């Protein structure tokens, strides 16, 4: 009987079975979050003074880590200045970045992620505005709404491309008013514009089973969230406020 179990073929089969069971357990047993942040300078965490610092994705990753829910966090694909076309190009061309001393392809990252946040579209929008004569731009809401429609078509292509690879939870972070001084002179027009943005964002998100997180109102609460009148990026407090909106959405829907 003992000789039967000492047979090399039996030992090999048992060893292979053990290895298979081990890897199946590892793949199914670790339900922690593999988090990928995509998008522009907000996703990258650019501060109001042009430096990449601690952004909302970092606050979110910290929250997950403190609660022992984080397996890994990757934000190397987020780049300042990115527009919708840049994310689409990254996915189509299979962009690769170095993460924890190894090369990671964006398609691989999306497949493995069970949480993805995206900030995109703001640069598309601001790039088409005449910031030197913003009052005139805001005076034509019809023209601005048409611009929003065009950008949302691009955002939809981003979500469609992401969803082709990503089966996990995807969160699209909304717009805030990047030039708060405008609100004092054009409160009605600004609110109407961003209400339309929110409506269109929610439409495209529902189409691709993506969670939309609105940050428009929360970013109006505290002037310290946007401290530099010559820059559109939030302070660390502003980024923390955005992260808290995302966390609240996760807690509500999980």
C-alpha positions in Angstrom: 0.0 0.0 0.0 2.8 2.4 0.9 4.6 1.6 -2.4 1.5 2.7 -4.3 1.6 6.2 -2.7 5.4 6.4 -3.2 4.9 5.8 -7.0 6.5 8.8 -8.8 3.4 9.2 -11.0 1.1 9.4 -8.0 3.4 11.9 -6.3 3.5 14.0 -9.4 -0.3 14.0 -9.7 -0.7 14.9 -6.0 1.8 17.7 -6.4 0.1 19.2 -9.5 -3.3 18.9 -7.7 -1.9 20.8 -4.7 -0.5 23.5 -6.9 -3.7 23.9 -8.8 -5.8 24.1 -5.6 -3.4 26.6 -4.1 -3.6 29.0 -7.1 -7.3 28.6 -7.4 -7.6 29.5 -3.7 -5.3 32.5 -4.2 -7.2 33.8 -7.1 -10.7 33.3 -5.5 -9.7 33.9 -1.9 -8.2 37.4 -2.2 -11.2 39.7 -2.6 -9.2 42.9 -1.9 -9.4 45.8 -4.3 -7.1 46.2 -7.3 -7.5 50.0 -7.9 -6.6 51.8 -11.2 -6.9 55.6 -11.6 -7.2 56.9 -15.1 -7.5 60.3 -16.6 -6.1 63.8 -16.5 -4.3 66.0 -13.9 -7.1 65.5 -11.4 -6.6 61.7 -11.5 -2.8 62.3 -11.3 -3.2 64.7 -8.3 -1.8 67.9 -9.7 -1.9 70.7 -7.0 -2.7 74.4 -7.6 1.0 75.2 -8.1 1.8 72.8 -11.0 3.2 69.9 -9.0 2.0 66.3 -8.9 1.1 65.8 -5.2 -1.6 64.0 -3.2 -4.8 63.7 -5.2 -8.2 62.2 -4.7 -7.0 58.8 -5.9 -4.3 58.8 -3.2 -6.9 59.6 -0.5 -9.1 56.9 -1.8 -6.2 54.3 -1.9 -5.3 55.4 1.7 -8.9 54.8 2.8 -8.9 51.3 1.3 -5.5 50.5 2.7 -6.5 51.6 6.2 -9.5 49.4 6.0 -7.4 46.4 4.8 -9.3 46.4 1.5 -6.4 47.4 -0.9 -4.4 44.8 -2.8 -2.7 47.3 -5.2 -3.1 50.8 -6.5 -1.9 52.1 -9.9 -2.2 55.7 -11.1 0.8 55.8 -13.5 -1.6 55.9 -16.5 -3.1 59.2 -15.3 -1.4 62.2 -16.9 -1.7 66.0 -16.6 -3.2 67.5 -19.8 -4.9 64.3 -20.9 -8.0 64.6 -23.1 -10.4 61.9 -24.0 -8.4 61.1 -27.2 -5.3 60.4 -25.0 -7.0 57.7 -23.0 -8.4 56.1 -26.2 -4.9 56.1 -27.7 -3.4 54.6 -24.6 -5.9 51.7 -24.7 -5.8 51.2 -28.5 -2.0 51.2 -28.6 -1.6 49.2 -25.3 0.4 51.7 -23.4 2.8 50.2 -20.9 4.1 51.9 -17.6 6.5 50.8 -14.9 4.7 49.9 -11.7 6.5 48.4 -8.7 9.5 47.6 -10.8 7.5 45.7 -13.5 6.0 46.6 -16.8 2.2 46.8 -16.8 0.1 47.1 -20.0 -3.0 49.2 -19.7 -5.2 46.4 -21.1 -3.8 44.0 -18.5 -4.4 46.6 -15.7 -8.0 47.1 -16.8 -8.7 43.4 -16.9 -7.2 42.8 -13.4 -8.8 45.9 -11.7 -12.0 45.5 -9.7 -12.1 49.3 -9.1 -11.4 52.0 -11.7 -11.9 55.8 -11.3 -11.8 58.1 -14.3 -11.5 61.9 -14.5 -11.7 63.0 -18.1 -13.3 65.6 -20.4 -12.4 68.8 -18.5 -9.4 69.6 -20.8 -11.6 68.9 -23.8 -14.0 71.5 -22.5 -11.6 74.2 -21.3 -9.6 73.9 -24.5 -12.6 75.1 -26.5 -13.5 78.0 -24.2 -12.4 81.5 -24.7 -11.0 82.1 -21.2 -9.9 85.6 -22.1 -13.6 86.5 -22.7 -15.4 84.0 -20.5 -18.4 86.3 -20.0 -19.1 86.1 -23.7 -18.7 82.3 -23.6 -21.2 81.9 -20.8 -23.7 84.2 -22.6 -24.4 81.5 -25.1 -25.5 78.4 -23.2 -26.9 76.8 -26.4 -23.4 76.9 -27.9 -21.9 75.5 -24.7 -24.4 72.8 -24.4 -23.6 71.8 -27.9 -19.9 71.6 -26.9 -20.9 69.4 -24.0 -22.7 67.1 -26.3 -19.6 66.7 -28.5 -17.4 66.0 -25.5 -19.9 63.5 -24.1 -19.6 61.6 -27.3 -15.9 61.3 -26.7 -16.4 60.4 -23.0 -18.8 57.6 -24.2 -16.0 56.2 -26.4 -13.7 56.2 -23.4 -16.2 54.3 -21.3 -16.9 51.9 -24.1 -13.2 51.2 -24.6 -12.6 50.8 -20.8 -15.6 48.5 -20.5 -14.3 46.2 -23.3 -11.5 45.1 -20.9 -12.7 46.1 -17.4 -15.4 44.0 -15.7 -15.0 45.5 -12.3 -16.6 48.6 -10.8 -16.0 51.8 -12.8 -16.5 55.3 -11.4 -16.6 58.5 -13.5 -15.8 61.6 -11.5 -17.8 64.6 -12.6 -16.9 68.2 -13.2 -16.6 71.1 -10.8 -16.5 74.8 -11.6 -12.8 75.3 -12.2 -13.1 79.1 -12.2 -15.1 79.9 -9.0 -14.8 83.7 -9.6 -17.3 83.2 -12.5 -20.0 82.1 -10.1 -20.2 85.5 -8.4 -21.0 87.3 -11.7 -22.9 84.5 -13.5 -24.4 82.2 -10.9 -27.5 81.2 -12.9 -25.6 80.5 -16.2 -22.9 78.5 -14.4 -25.4 76.4 -12.5 -27.4 75.7 -15.7 -24.3 74.7 -17.6 -23.1 72.2 -15.0 -26.6 70.9 -14.5 -26.6 70.0 -18.2 -23.1 68.4 -17.8 -24.4 66.3 -15.0 -27.4 65.2 -17.0 -25.3 64.1 -19.9 -22.7 62.4 -17.8 -25.4 60.4 -16.0 -26.9 59.3 -19.3 -23.7 58.0 -20.7 -22.7 56.3 -17.4 -26.0 54.4 -17.2 -25.4 53.1 -20.7 -22.1 51.4 -19.6 -23.0 50.4 -16.0 -20.6 53.1 -14.7 -21.2 54.9 -11.4 -21.3 58.7 -11.7 -20.0 60.8 -8.8 -21.1 64.4 -8.8 -18.6 66.8 -7.1 -20.0 70.1 -8.3 -21.8 71.1 -5.1 -19.1 69.8 -2.7 -16.4 71.9 -4.4 -18.5 75.0 -3.9 -18.6 74.6 -0.1 -15.1 75.9 0.8 -13.0 78.5 -1.0 -9.8 76.8 0.3 -10.6 73.9 -2.1 -9.5 76.1 -5.1 -7.0 78.5 -3.5 -5.0 79.7 -6.6 -7.1 82.1 -8.7 -4.7 81.5 -11.6 -5.0 77.7 -11.5 -7.9 75.3 -11.8 -6.5 72.5 -9.6 -7.7 71.7 -6.0 -5.8 72.0 -2.8 -5.2 68.8 -0.7 -8.4 69.7 1.2 -10.2 69.9 -2.1 -8.9 66.5 -3.3 -9.9 65.0 0.1 -13.4 66.4 -0.4 -13.6 64.7 -3.8 -12.3 61.4 -2.4 -14.9 61.6 0.4 -17.7 61.9 -2.3 -16.3 58.8 -4.0 -16.0 56.9 -0.7 -19.6 57.8 0.2 -20.7 56.4 -3.2 -18.8 53.2 -2.7 -20.2 52.7 0.8 -23.7 53.4 -0.4 -23.5 51.0 -3.3 -21.5 48.2 -1.8 
